[in-house]
């Protein structure tokens, strides 16, 4: 059997933690920061762990992750 390819969009956007959870950047942080509150901008720093339902979808595209 040939090797399975990883979705190239997923490997750019998500990383797996050591325990197998999916880490991603915060949603809603790409543009339009002027209209966001300062509290929202503070809380969206760094990365976040995806919920189990969303992580299940992402893991389908990471066959060896």
mmCIF file as gemmi writes it, N, C-alpha and C atoms, coordinates in Angstrom:
data_model
loop_
_atom_site.group_PDB
_atom_site.id
_atom_site.type_symbol
_atom_site.label_atom_id
_atom_site.label_alt_id
_atom_site.label_comp_id
_atom_site.label_asym_id
_atom_site.label_entity_id
_atom_site.label_seq_id
_atom_site.pdbx_PDB_ins_code
_atom_site.Cartn_x
_atom_site.Cartn_y
_atom_site.Cartn_z
_atom_site.occupancy
_atom_site.B_iso_or_equiv
_atom_site.pdbx_formal_charge
_atom_site.auth_seq_id
_atom_site.auth_asym_id
_atom_site.pdbx_PDB_model_num
ATOM 1 N N . UNK Axp A 1 ? 0.833 -1.193 0 1 0 ? 1 A 1
ATOM 2 C CA . UNK Axp A 1 ? 0 0 0 1 0 ? 1 A 1
ATOM 3 C C . UNK Axp A 1 ? 0.877 1.255 0 1 0 ? 1 A 1
ATOM 4 N N . UNK Axp A 2 ? 0.473 2.278 -0.749 1 0 ? 2 A 1
ATOM 5 C CA . UNK Axp A 2 ? 1.233 3.529 -0.714 1 0 ? 2 A 1
ATOM 6 C C . UNK Axp A 2 ? 0.978 4.283 0.591 1 0 ? 2 A 1
ATOM 7 N N . UNK Axp A 3 ? 1.876 5.195 0.879 1 0 ? 3 A 1
ATOM 8 C CA . UNK Axp A 3 ? 1.698 6.02 2.065 1 0 ? 3 A 1
ATOM 9 C C . UNK Axp A 3 ? 0.536 6.989 1.845 1 0 ? 3 A 1
ATOM 10 N N . UNK Axp A 4 ? -0.156 7.332 2.934 1 0 ? 4 A 1
ATOM 11 C CA . UNK Axp A 4 ? -1.241 8.299 2.859 1 0 ? 4 A 1
ATOM 12 C C . UNK Axp A 4 ? -0.669 9.706 2.958 1 0 ? 4 A 1
ATOM 13 N N . UNK Axp A 5 ? -1.231 10.608 2.185 1 0 ? 5 A 1
ATOM 14 C CA . UNK Axp A 5 ? -0.77 11.985 2.231 1 0 ? 5 A 1
ATOM 15 C C . UNK Axp A 5 ? -1.541 12.772 3.277 1 0 ? 5 A 1
ATOM 16 N N . UNK Axp A 6 ? -0.827 13.665 3.95 1 0 ? 6 A 1
ATOM 17 C CA . UNK Axp A 6 ? -1.437 14.585 4.893 1 0 ? 6 A 1
ATOM 18 C C . UNK Axp A 6 ? -2.004 15.765 4.123 1 0 ? 6 A 1
ATOM 19 N N . UNK Axp A 7 ? -3.197 16.248 4.525 1 0 ? 7 A 1
ATOM 20 C CA . UNK Axp A 7 ? -3.758 17.448 3.905 1 0 ? 7 A 1
ATOM 21 C C . UNK Axp A 7 ? -2.824 18.618 4.171 1 0 ? 7 A 1
ATOM 22 N N . UNK Axp A 8 ? -2.372 19.283 3.126 1 0 ? 8 A 1
ATOM 23 C CA . UNK Axp A 8 ? -1.368 20.33 3.311 1 0 ? 8 A 1
ATOM 24 C C . UNK Axp A 8 ? -1.939 21.532 4.052 1 0 ? 8 A 1
ATOM 25 N N . UNK Axp A 9 ? -3.235 21.783 3.921 1 0 ? 9 A 1
ATOM 26 C CA . UNK Axp A 9 ? -3.827 22.884 4.673 1 0 ? 9 A 1
ATOM 27 C C . UNK Axp A 9 ? -3.865 22.615 6.163 1 0 ? 9 A 1
ATOM 28 N N . UNK Axp A 10 ? -4.04 21.346 6.528 1 0 ? 10 A 1
ATOM 29 C CA . UNK Axp A 10 ? -4.121 20.985 7.944 1 0 ? 10 A 1
ATOM 30 C C . UNK Axp A 10 ? -2.748 21.042 8.591 1 0 ? 10 A 1
ATOM 31 N N . UNK Axp A 11 ? -1.715 20.621 7.879 1 0 ? 11 A 1
ATOM 32 C CA . UNK Axp A 11 ? -0.388 20.634 8.5 1 0 ? 11 A 1
ATOM 33 C C . UNK Axp A 11 ? 0.13 22.046 8.706 1 0 ? 11 A 1
ATOM 34 N N . UNK Axp A 12 ? -0.414 23.018 7.956 1 0 ? 12 A 1
ATOM 35 C CA . UNK Axp A 12 ? -0.025 24.406 8.168 1 0 ? 12 A 1
ATOM 36 C C . UNK Axp A 12 ? -0.768 25.037 9.344 1 0 ? 12 A 1
ATOM 37 N N . UNK Axp A 13 ? -1.969 24.557 9.652 1 0 ? 13 A 1
ATOM 38 C CA . UNK Axp A 13 ? -2.833 25.237 10.613 1 0 ? 13 A 1
ATOM 39 C C . UNK Axp A 13 ? -2.901 24.59 11.986 1 0 ? 13 A 1
ATOM 40 N N . UNK Axp A 14 ? -2.577 23.291 12.081 1 0 ? 14 A 1
ATOM 41 C CA . UNK Axp A 14 ? -2.762 22.578 13.336 1 0 ? 14 A 1
ATOM 42 C C . UNK Axp A 14 ? -1.51 21.812 13.719 1 0 ? 14 A 1
ATOM 43 N N . UNK Axp A 15 ? -1.318 21.635 15.036 1 0 ? 15 A 1
ATOM 44 C CA . UNK Axp A 15 ? -0.25 20.792 15.558 1 0 ? 15 A 1
ATOM 45 C C . UNK Axp A 15 ? -0.875 19.859 16.579 1 0 ? 15 A 1
ATOM 46 N N . UNK Axp A 16 ? -0.257 18.691 16.768 1 0 ? 16 A 1
ATOM 47 C CA . UNK Axp A 16 ? -0.725 17.763 17.777 1 0 ? 16 A 1
ATOM 48 C C . UNK Axp A 16 ? 0.142 17.89 19.028 1 0 ? 16 A 1
ATOM 49 N N . UNK Axp A 17 ? -0.493 17.84 20.196 1 0 ? 17 A 1
ATOM 50 C CA . UNK Axp A 17 ? 0.254 17.855 21.439 1 0 ? 17 A 1
ATOM 51 C C . UNK Axp A 17 ? 0.745 16.443 21.734 1 0 ? 17 A 1
ATOM 52 N N . UNK Axp A 18 ? 1.541 16.302 22.775 1 0 ? 18 A 1
ATOM 53 C CA . UNK Axp A 18 ? 2.092 14.994 23.12 1 0 ? 18 A 1
ATOM 54 C C . UNK Axp A 18 ? 1.002 14.015 23.551 1 0 ? 18 A 1
ATOM 55 N N . UNK Axp A 19 ? -0.08 14.541 24.114 1 0 ? 19 A 1
ATOM 56 C CA . UNK Axp A 19 ? -1.165 13.662 24.55 1 0 ? 19 A 1
ATOM 57 C C . UNK Axp A 19 ? -2.176 13.405 23.443 1 0 ? 19 A 1
ATOM 58 N N . UNK Axp A 20 ? -1.949 13.98 22.243 1 0 ? 20 A 1
ATOM 59 C CA . UNK Axp A 20 ? -2.814 13.706 21.108 1 0 ? 20 A 1
ATOM 60 C C . UNK Axp A 20 ? -3.913 14.713 20.877 1 0 ? 20 A 1
ATOM 61 N N . UNK Axp A 21 ? -3.923 15.808 21.651 1 0 ? 21 A 1
ATOM 62 C CA . UNK Axp A 21 ? -4.923 16.846 21.431 1 0 ? 21 A 1
ATOM 63 C C . UNK Axp A 21 ? -4.473 17.735 20.273 1 0 ? 21 A 1
ATOM 64 N N . UNK Axp A 22 ? -5.425 18.463 19.693 1 0 ? 22 A 1
ATOM 65 C CA . UNK Axp A 22 ? -5.128 19.302 18.53 1 0 ? 22 A 1
ATOM 66 C C . UNK Axp A 22 ? -5.032 20.755 18.973 1 0 ? 22 A 1
ATOM 67 N N . UNK Axp A 23 ? -3.89 21.374 18.672 1 0 ? 23 A 1
ATOM 68 C CA . UNK Axp A 23 ? -3.642 22.771 19.03 1 0 ? 23 A 1
ATOM 69 C C . UNK Axp A 23 ? -3.8 23.626 17.776 1 0 ? 23 A 1
ATOM 70 N N . UNK Axp A 24 ? -4.475 24.768 17.924 1 0 ? 24 A 1
ATOM 71 C CA . UNK Axp A 24 ? -4.662 25.657 16.785 1 0 ? 24 A 1
ATOM 72 C C . UNK Axp A 24 ? -4.569 27.099 17.253 1 0 ? 24 A 1
ATOM 73 N N . UNK Axp A 25 ? -4.461 27.999 16.275 1 0 ? 25 A 1
ATOM 74 C CA . UNK Axp A 25 ? -4.448 29.413 16.627 1 0 ? 25 A 1
ATOM 75 C C . UNK Axp A 25 ? -5.863 29.853 16.977 1 0 ? 25 A 1
ATOM 76 N N . UNK Axp A 26 ? -5.976 30.966 17.652 1 0 ? 26 A 1
ATOM 77 C CA . UNK Axp A 26 ? -7.274 31.442 18.094 1 0 ? 26 A 1
ATOM 78 C C . UNK Axp A 26 ? -8.107 31.902 16.9 1 0 ? 26 A 1
ATOM 79 N N . UNK Axp A 27 ? -9.387 31.641 16.951 1 0 ? 27 A 1
ATOM 80 C CA . UNK Axp A 27 ? -10.298 32.063 15.884 1 0 ? 27 A 1
ATOM 81 C C . UNK Axp A 27 ? -10.614 33.547 16.033 1 0 ? 27 A 1
ATOM 82 N N . UNK Axp A 28 ? -10.877 34.205 14.895 1 0 ? 28 A 1
ATOM 83 C CA . UNK Axp A 28 ? -11.28 35.602 14.921 1 0 ? 28 A 1
ATOM 84 C C . UNK Axp A 28 ? -10.148 36.566 15.174 1 0 ? 28 A 1
ATOM 85 N N . UNK Axp A 29 ? -8.92 36.204 14.811 1 0 ? 29 A 1
ATOM 86 C CA . UNK Axp A 29 ? -7.756 37.033 15.143 1 0 ? 29 A 1
ATOM 87 C C . UNK Axp A 29 ? -6.997 37.458 13.879 1 0 ? 29 A 1
ATOM 88 N N . UNK Axp A 30 ? -7.552 37.258 12.706 1 0 ? 30 A 1
ATOM 89 C CA . UNK Axp A 30 ? -6.805 37.53 11.483 1 0 ? 30 A 1
ATOM 90 C C . UNK Axp A 30 ? -6.868 38.99 11.046 1 0 ? 30 A 1
ATOM 91 N N . UNK Axp A 31 ? -8.025 39.598 11.193 1 0 ? 31 A 1
ATOM 92 C CA . UNK Axp A 31 ? -8.134 41.005 10.778 1 0 ? 31 A 1
ATOM 93 C C . UNK Axp A 31 ? -9.294 41.631 11.544 1 0 ? 31 A 1
ATOM 94 N N . UNK Axp A 32 ? -9.436 42.966 11.426 1 0 ? 32 A 1
ATOM 95 C CA . UNK Axp A 32 ? -10.539 43.659 12.076 1 0 ? 32 A 1
ATOM 96 C C . UNK Axp A 32 ? -10.355 43.846 13.565 1 0 ? 32 A 1
ATOM 97 N N . UNK Axp A 33 ? -9.093 44.054 14.01 1 0 ? 33 A 1
ATOM 98 C CA . UNK Axp A 33 ? -8.849 44.199 15.44 1 0 ? 33 A 1
ATOM 99 C C . UNK Axp A 33 ? -9.36 45.529 15.981 1 0 ? 33 A 1
ATOM 100 N N . UNK Axp A 34 ? -9.603 46.504 15.112 1 0 ? 34 A 1
ATOM 101 C CA . UNK Axp A 34 ? -10.079 47.813 15.563 1 0 ? 34 A 1
ATOM 102 C C . UNK Axp A 34 ? -11.441 47.678 16.231 1 0 ? 34 A 1
ATOM 103 N N . UNK Axp A 35 ? -12.295 46.861 15.665 1 0 ? 35 A 1
ATOM 104 C CA . UNK Axp A 35 ? -13.647 46.74 16.203 1 0 ? 35 A 1
ATOM 105 C C . UNK Axp A 35 ? -13.754 45.75 17.361 1 0 ? 35 A 1
ATOM 106 N N . UNK Axp A 36 ? -12.703 45.011 17.672 1 0 ? 36 A 1
ATOM 107 C CA . UNK Axp A 36 ? -12.718 44.085 18.796 1 0 ? 36 A 1
ATOM 108 C C . UNK Axp A 36 ? -12.433 44.835 20.101 1 0 ? 36 A 1
ATOM 109 N N . UNK Axp A 37 ? -12.949 44.336 21.19 1 0 ? 37 A 1
ATOM 110 C CA . UNK Axp A 37 ? -12.652 44.962 22.475 1 0 ? 37 A 1
ATOM 111 C C . UNK Axp A 37 ? -11.249 44.543 22.919 1 0 ? 37 A 1
ATOM 112 N N . UNK Axp A 38 ? -10.655 45.347 23.798 1 0 ? 38 A 1
ATOM 113 C CA . UNK Axp A 38 ? -9.319 45.033 24.296 1 0 ? 38 A 1
ATOM 114 C C . UNK Axp A 38 ? -9.321 43.718 25.061 1 0 ? 38 A 1
ATOM 115 N N . UNK Axp A 39 ? -10.403 43.443 25.773 1 0 ? 39 A 1
ATOM 116 C CA . UNK Axp A 39 ? -10.513 42.188 26.505 1 0 ? 39 A 1
ATOM 117 C C . UNK Axp A 39 ? -10.506 40.998 25.541 1 0 ? 39 A 1
ATOM 118 N N . UNK Axp A 40 ? -11.196 41.141 24.425 1 0 ? 40 A 1
ATOM 119 C CA . UNK Axp A 40 ? -11.244 40.047 23.45 1 0 ? 40 A 1
ATOM 120 C C . UNK Axp A 40 ? -9.872 39.818 22.821 1 0 ? 40 A 1
ATOM 121 N N . UNK Axp A 41 ? -9.164 40.893 22.511 1 0 ? 41 A 1
ATOM 122 C CA . UNK Axp A 41 ? -7.829 40.771 21.922 1 0 ? 41 A 1
ATOM 123 C C . UNK Axp A 41 ? -6.878 40.1 22.909 1 0 ? 41 A 1
ATOM 124 N N . UNK Axp A 42 ? -6.942 40.461 24.195 1 0 ? 42 A 1
ATOM 125 C CA . UNK Axp A 42 ? -6.107 39.842 25.219 1 0 ? 42 A 1
ATOM 126 C C . UNK Axp A 42 ? -6.382 38.357 25.337 1 0 ? 42 A 1
ATOM 127 N N . UNK Axp A 43 ? -7.66 37.996 25.344 1 0 ? 43 A 1
ATOM 128 C CA . UNK Axp A 43 ? -8.025 36.595 25.549 1 0 ? 43 A 1
ATOM 129 C C . UNK Axp A 43 ? -7.718 35.726 24.341 1 0 ? 43 A 1
ATOM 130 N N . UNK Axp A 44 ? -7.479 36.337 23.18 1 0 ? 44 A 1
ATOM 131 C CA . UNK Axp A 44 ? -7.2 35.564 21.977 1 0 ? 44 A 1
ATOM 132 C C . UNK Axp A 44 ? -5.718 35.436 21.683 1 0 ? 44 A 1
ATOM 133 N N . UNK Axp A 45 ? -4.859 35.78 22.629 1 0 ? 45 A 1
ATOM 134 C CA . UNK Axp A 45 ? -3.424 35.598 22.41 1 0 ? 45 A 1
ATOM 135 C C . UNK Axp A 45 ? -3.074 34.13 22.426 1 0 ? 45 A 1
ATOM 136 N N . UNK Axp A 46 ? -2.01 33.803 21.715 1 0 ? 46 A 1
ATOM 137 C CA . UNK Axp A 46 ? -1.491 32.443 21.777 1 0 ? 46 A 1
ATOM 138 C C . UNK Axp A 46 ? -2.34 31.448 21.001 1 0 ? 46 A 1
ATOM 139 N N . UNK Axp A 47 ? -2.394 30.224 21.517 1 0 ? 47 A 1
ATOM 140 C CA . UNK Axp A 47 ? -3.107 29.148 20.832 1 0 ? 47 A 1
ATOM 141 C C . UNK Axp A 47 ? -4.148 28.554 21.767 1 0 ? 47 A 1
ATOM 142 N N . UNK Axp A 48 ? -4.967 27.662 21.23 1 0 ? 48 A 1
ATOM 143 C CA . UNK Axp A 48 ? -6.01 27.017 22.005 1 0 ? 48 A 1
ATOM 144 C C . UNK Axp A 48 ? -6.094 25.545 21.623 1 0 ? 48 A 1
ATOM 145 N N . UNK Axp A 49 ? -6.744 24.767 22.46 1 0 ? 49 A 1
ATOM 146 C CA . UNK Axp A 49 ? -6.964 23.348 22.19 1 0 ? 49 A 1
ATOM 147 C C . UNK Axp A 49 ? -8.354 23.192 21.595 1 0 ? 49 A 1
ATOM 148 N N . UNK Axp A 50 ? -8.459 22.472 20.496 1 0 ? 50 A 1
ATOM 149 C CA . UNK Axp A 50 ? -9.755 22.268 19.862 1 0 ? 50 A 1
ATOM 150 C C . UNK Axp A 50 ? -10.634 21.354 20.709 1 0 ? 50 A 1
ATOM 151 N N . UNK Axp A 51 ? -11.947 21.521 20.57 1 0 ? 51 A 1
ATOM 152 C CA . UNK Axp A 51 ? -12.884 20.627 21.236 1 0 ? 51 A 1
ATOM 153 C C . UNK Axp A 51 ? -12.784 19.236 20.619 1 0 ? 51 A 1
ATOM 154 N N . UNK Axp A 52 ? -13.299 18.246 21.325 1 0 ? 52 A 1
ATOM 155 C CA . UNK Axp A 52 ? -13.192 16.859 20.859 1 0 ? 52 A 1
ATOM 156 C C . UNK Axp A 52 ? -13.899 16.65 19.52 1 0 ? 52 A 1
ATOM 157 N N . UNK Axp A 53 ? -15.037 17.32 19.328 1 0 ? 53 A 1
ATOM 158 C CA . UNK Axp A 53 ? -15.775 17.154 18.079 1 0 ? 53 A 1
ATOM 159 C C . UNK Axp A 53 ? -14.988 17.717 16.902 1 0 ? 53 A 1
ATOM 160 N N . UNK Axp A 54 ? -14.372 18.888 17.085 1 0 ? 54 A 1
ATOM 161 C CA . UNK Axp A 54 ? -13.589 19.484 16.008 1 0 ? 54 A 1
ATOM 162 C C . UNK Axp A 54 ? -12.281 18.733 15.791 1 0 ? 54 A 1
ATOM 163 N N . UNK Axp A 55 ? -11.682 18.256 16.879 1 0 ? 55 A 1
ATOM 164 C CA . UNK Axp A 55 ? -10.414 17.537 16.765 1 0 ? 55 A 1
ATOM 165 C C . UNK Axp A 55 ? -10.588 16.243 15.99 1 0 ? 55 A 1
ATOM 166 N N . UNK Axp A 56 ? -11.732 15.6 16.12 1 0 ? 56 A 1
ATOM 167 C CA . UNK Axp A 56 ? -11.997 14.36 15.393 1 0 ? 56 A 1
ATOM 168 C C . UNK Axp A 56 ? -11.97 14.597 13.888 1 0 ? 56 A 1
ATOM 169 N N . UNK Axp A 57 ? -12.489 15.748 13.447 1 0 ? 57 A 1
ATOM 170 C CA . UNK Axp A 57 ? -12.487 16.086 12.018 1 0 ? 57 A 1
ATOM 171 C C . UNK Axp A 57 ? -11.065 16.329 11.538 1 0 ? 57 A 1
ATOM 172 N N . UNK Axp A 58 ? -10.279 17.079 12.322 1 0 ? 58 A 1
ATOM 173 C CA . UNK Axp A 58 ? -8.915 17.424 11.917 1 0 ? 58 A 1
ATOM 174 C C . UNK Axp A 58 ? -8.041 16.179 11.852 1 0 ? 58 A 1
ATOM 175 N N . UNK Axp A 59 ? -8.229 15.253 12.788 1 0 ? 59 A 1
ATOM 176 C CA . UNK Axp A 59 ? -7.381 14.068 12.838 1 0 ? 59 A 1
ATOM 177 C C . UNK Axp A 59 ? -7.595 13.15 11.641 1 0 ? 59 A 1
ATOM 178 N N . UNK Axp A 60 ? -8.734 13.267 10.964 1 0 ? 60 A 1
ATOM 179 C CA . UNK Axp A 60 ? -8.94 12.479 9.746 1 0 ? 60 A 1
ATOM 180 C C . UNK Axp A 60 ? -7.947 12.857 8.662 1 0 ? 60 A 1
ATOM 181 N N . UNK Axp A 61 ? -7.525 14.126 8.664 1 0 ? 61 A 1
ATOM 182 C CA . UNK Axp A 61 ? -6.611 14.621 7.643 1 0 ? 61 A 1
ATOM 183 C C . UNK Axp A 61 ? -5.153 14.491 8.045 1 0 ? 61 A 1
ATOM 184 N N . UNK Axp A 62 ? -4.879 13.989 9.254 1 0 ? 62 A 1
ATOM 185 C CA . UNK Axp A 62 ? -3.526 13.749 9.727 1 0 ? 62 A 1
ATOM 186 C C . UNK Axp A 62 ? -3.333 12.251 9.951 1 0 ? 62 A 1
ATOM 187 N N . UNK Axp A 63 ? -3.097 11.48 8.905 1 0 ? 63 A 1
ATOM 188 C CA . UNK Axp A 63 ? -3.121 10.031 9.056 1 0 ? 63 A 1
ATOM 189 C C . UNK Axp A 63 ? -2.047 9.488 9.969 1 0 ? 63 A 1
ATOM 190 N N . UNK Axp A 64 ? -0.892 10.136 10.078 1 0 ? 64 A 1
ATOM 191 C CA . UNK Axp A 64 ? 0.196 9.615 10.9 1 0 ? 64 A 1
ATOM 192 C C . UNK Axp A 64 ? 0.458 10.49 12.106 1 0 ? 64 A 1
ATOM 193 N N . UNK Axp A 65 ? -0.479 11.385 12.428 1 0 ? 65 A 1
ATOM 194 C CA . UNK Axp A 65 ? -0.273 12.3 13.53 1 0 ? 65 A 1
ATOM 195 C C . UNK Axp A 65 ? -0.833 11.8 14.83 1 0 ? 65 A 1
